[in-house]
Amino acid sequence: VILTLLGTDPSLKAALLASHLDVVPIANPEAWSHEPFAAEETEGYIYGRGTLDDKFGVFSLLENMEHLLQHHGLDHQPRRTVIVAFGHDEEVSGPEGAAALGRLVAEEGHGIEFVMDEGLPISDGLIPGIARPVALIGVAEKGFLTLEATVDLPDEEAGHSARPPQEQAIGILAQGLAKLHQHRHPASLSPAVTDMFDHLITEMSFERRLVMANRWLLQPVLQWVLSRSPNTDTLLRTTTALTMLNAGIKANVLPNRATATINHRIIVGDTIEAVIARDKAIVNDERIKFTVADGNEPSFVSSCDVPGFKMIERSIRQTWPDYAVSPGLMVAGTDTKHYLHLTPNVYRVLPIKMTTPDLGRLHGPNERVALSALQEVLDFYAHLFDN
């Protein structure tokens, strides 16, 4: 879906505001206390799959467009052209949704000042060492790489489990996977992360400010501290997740083939080619073959000193005046990868207040959105349209 409000000033490039219509499936319906697709309202919350990811974004944008048209008439034009784009397949990387929308916007010739899509939340207690609530604007996004690691032995290696050979497909693969699990990819501090630290340094304790201000000397200490938690270790490095295994057909039959799926989230500055080379070096076993199932390089880092970032920042401060605002790194994937060719200014914001327990509801059971938070989202988009 693409909607365009043509602006009155053709010298101004357009703003592209994006969201997505699709949701992930329900893996464990018995864990839900409410019907996942009924949008039940209980005690100030609406429960349902997609309420946080990302139906609230879709409906908040539509509500604000409807409000503008109702109060200013169907011929209302903002000064800057606003394009609203909704993909339908973001949860499977957007090959037919956002990819097609990105091509369409480019073909129509709209110059794009900035893109804003889903991303980092308006958070309370999610940033270690920061007592004040923080609103993060994602200025970059990690890439991803899905690899299949396969051991394929000769057919004669398959047979009855009563006569197992010393070298078995599952055993060979398991040894390689154990090495990948034990040996993490190297740590580094990307500009997106250092920009976040620099923006938030005044919110930190004296000890933390001392470390941040002297990264040239104390970077190893900072990396050690951040690496102790999965929530912050992912900001430092390309991560490795062993997600799927496939081997064997029966308890007493030895398979000669075993396959594992490995998902990497690639830090800004790293590449798919380098990740594959490191994986092969870590495993160091030519019997394990790697093939690429899917992948996308990390994004560039967008500037904090351009009109698009300033408009989003101002809208956040108008809606949540007590929150600190900072650039940040988006560690999950979004549809923005299909809009990178339109502008160097691409931002990722989930403009809704969330706490640590809320994170478990994203793609998990009992996903819900607070009605009070929805009103704030509507206020944010109203400010953004005004700005």
N, C-alpha and C positions, 0 to 999 in steps of 0.2 A: 504494500500500500504506500502510495506517495501522495502527499498533499502539499500544495504550494500557495502561500500568501505572497503575491507579488508586491514588492516595495515601491515607494514613490521616488526613491533616489537611485538611479541606475549606476551611479558611481560607487555605491557601497556593494561589496560582495555579500552573498547570502550566508545565512546561518543554517546549518543542517542539523536538526535535532532528531535523534534516532532512538528506537526501542525495538522490541521484538514480540511477536504474537505467540510463538510456540512455547511449550513447556516440556520438562523432562517427564518420563513415565513414573508411575507409582511402583516402587520396588517391593514395599511391604505394607499393604493396605491395613493389615491388622494393627499396625503401630499408630494409626491415625485415630484420634478421638472424635473427629468429625469427617463427614463424607468429603473426600478430596476435591470433588468437582461440583459441589453444591453451593459454594460461597456462603456458608452459614455464618451469621453474625451472632457472636456470643460475648458478653461482658466487654464490649468495646473493641472487639477484634473481628475481622473477617477471615475465616479459615478457608484455605483452598490451595491447590497446586497452582503456582504461578502468581500468587498474590504479591510476593516479593520479587520474583524473577519471571516476567517483568511486566505483569499486567498493570501494576500501579503506574508505571511510566507511560504505558500506552494511554490509559484512561485519563491521567492527569494532563497529558498533552492535548487530548481531544476535548476535555472539559474546558481548558483555557482557550482553545480555538473557538469553541462554541460560545464561550462567554464574550470573546471579542466581537463575534458576529452578531450576537444578540443585543449587545449594548452599543455597538457602533454601526450596525447595519451590514448587509451582505456586500456592500461596496467598500467596506473598510480596507485600507491598505496601510500596513506599517511602513516606516521609513526604509527599513532594510528588508529585503526579501527573506522569508522564513520558509524552509523546506522541512517537512516532517516525513520521516521514512520509517516504515515498520516492515521488517523482514519476517519470514514465516518459518525459517529453519536455522536459527542461530545456534540451537543446541546441537546441531550436527555440522557446525562450522559455516553455515550460510552460503552454500555453493549456488543455490538458485534464488535465494531471497535478497540479502544485502549485496551479493555480488552483482545481481542484475540491476538493483537500485543504483549502485555506484556507477555502473556503465551508463544507465539512463541519465543520471544527473550530469555526467560528463558530456554525453551526446547533446543534451539540451543547452549546453553552453553556459550554465550558471557558474560564475566564479564563486568559489566557496571561501569565506573568511575563516570559518572554523566549523568543526564537527563536535557535537556532544552526544555521547551514547552512554549506556549503562556502565557502571564501573565501581569505584570505591565508595563506601557508605559514609554518611554523616555519623561519626562514631563516638561512643562514650565508653571509655575504658579499654579501647582496643589497641592503643599505642602505648607500649611499655614506657614507663618513666614520665609520662605526660599526664598530669592530673586533670588538666582542662580538656573538655571535649574537643574533638578535632574533626574538621571536614577536609577530606583529601580529594584532590582533583588529579586523576590519573593522567600523567603527561607521557607515559610510555606503557607498553604492554609486553610481557614476556612472550616469546614464541613457544611453539610446541613441536614435539617430534614423537610419533608413535612408531616404534620399531617392533618387528617380529624376529625373535631369536630362535633358530631352528637347529636341532640335531637330527640328521637323517642318515642312519646307519644302513649298511647293506641288508637286503631282505633276509639273509640267513641269520641275522642277529635277532630276529623276532622268533618267538617260540614259547615253549612251556616254561612257566616260572619255576618248575622243579629243577631245572638245569640252567641257572642264571650265569651268564658270562661275567668276567670281572668288569668289563666296560659296558655300561647300559645307557641307553639314550637319556632316560630321565636323570640318571646320576650325573652324566656329563653336563647336561643342561643345568641341573641344580647347583653344581660347583661353580659354573659361570655366573649364575644369578646371585649366588652368595657373594662373589667378588664384587659385582656391581652394587650390591646392597651395602657392602662394607666400605667401599672406596668412593667417597663423594667427589663430585666435580669441584674444581678449585673455586675459592671465594674471591669476589671482587666487589667494589663499590661503584655502581653505575651512576651517571649524572642524575638520573631520576631519584635515586636514593639519597645522594649527597645534597641535592636541592631540598629534599624533604627535611633532612637534618638541619640545614641552614635556616629554613623557614621556622622550624620549631625550637631552635636552640634557646630562645628566650623563655620558653615554657618549661625548661628542664632544671633539675637541681644543679647546684654549683659543680658537683663532681662530674655529672654528665656533660655539662657545658664545657668543662675543662677537657674532657676526652674529645668532644666534637670539634672544639676550636683548635685542637692539636692533632688532627688526624694524620698529618704527615709523620708524626712520631708514634702515635698510639693506635694506629689503624689495626695492628694485630690484636690488641686488647679489645677494640670495638667489635671486630669480626668474631672473636671468641665468645663475647657476650651474646651477640645476635644469633650465633649458630646454636645456642643451647635450646632454643624454642623453634618448633617447625613454623610458627607464624612469622618469625623474623628471619630464620635461616633461608627461607625461600626468596628473601630480598637480596641475598648475597650471591647466589650461585644457581647454576643449572641443576635442577633437582631430578632425581630418579625415582620412579614409582613402578614397582612390579605389580601389574594389574590383572593379568590373565594367564592361565596355564591350560594346555591341552595335550593329553597323551593317554594312550591305552584305551582298550575297549572292554576289558574283563579282568577280574582280580587275578586270575591265574595265567594270563597271557602277557608275555613281555613285548612291549612295543619297540619298534626300531626307529620310531619318529616321535619327537617331542618338541612342542612349540610354546614359547612364552611371549607375552606382549609387555612391552616396556614403554612407559610414557614419561617423557622428559618435558619439563617446562624450562625454556631456554632464556637465560639472563640476557639483558641488553648488552651488546658487545660480543656475545658468543655467536656461533653459527651452527647450522645443522651439520655441515661437513666436519667441523671440529668435534662436535659431540659424538658422532659416529666413530671417528678416529680414536677418541679417548676410550669409548666403550670397548672397541676391539683390542686396544692396548691393555685395558684392565682385565678383560677376560683371558686374553693371550691363549686362545685355543682355536685352531683353524677348523675344528670339527663343528664349531658353533658359527652358523652363518646368519648375518644380519640383513634384513630387507626393510625398506621404508614403507610403512603402511599409509602414513599421512604426516604432514608437517607444515609448519609455517615459520618463517624467520621472525625474530623479535622486531618490534617496531622501532622507528626513530624516537628521539626524545623531543617533545614539543616545547616551545618557549613559554615562560611565565610572563614575559614582557611584551605581550601583543594584545590587541583589543579583545579577542575571543576569551583568553584566560581571564582578563580583567572583568569582562561582563559576567562570567560565571562566578568569579570570586565576589564581585559586588552583590550579586543576587543571593549568594549564600550568606553573606554578612547581613543583608537586609532581613533574611528569614530567620537566621540563627545568630543574633548579634553577639552572643557570649562564646561563640565557638572560634577556636583558632582555625585558620585556613592555610593549607599547604599543598604543594604538588606531591605526588606519590607515584608508586609503581604498581600497575595492575598485574597481578600474578596469574589470573585466569584469562581465558580467551573471550573476546567479544566480536561483534560484527565490524568493529572499527578497522579490522585488517582489510576490509573491502572498500574503505573510503580513504586510504592513505594516499592514493594518487590524486585526490581532489585538492588537498591543502596540507601544508606542513603543521597546521594547528589542529590537532586531534586530541580530544579530552574525554575522560571516562569518569562519570559521576553517577552514583546511586543516591539521588537526593532525598534520602529518608533516614531517620535516626535509627541506629541499630546498636545493640550491645552484644557481648560475646555469646550469650545463649541464642541470640537470633541467628547467628551464623550457621548453627547446626540445623536450622529449619530450611535454609537454602538447599534445594535438591533433597531435603530430608522430610521426615514426617511432621505433620502439624504445622506446615508453612502457614503463616498468618501475617496480617498487616493491621496495625492499630488505626482506628478511625481518626484519632487525634493526629497521628503522623501523616495520614493522607491529606488532612487540611493544610499541614505545613508544606507538603509537596506541591499542592495547588498554589499556595502562596509563592513558593520558589519559582515555579514556571511563570506565574503572573509577573513577578519582578524581572525574570529573564526576558519575557516578551517586551516589557517596558524598556529595559536597558538596551 
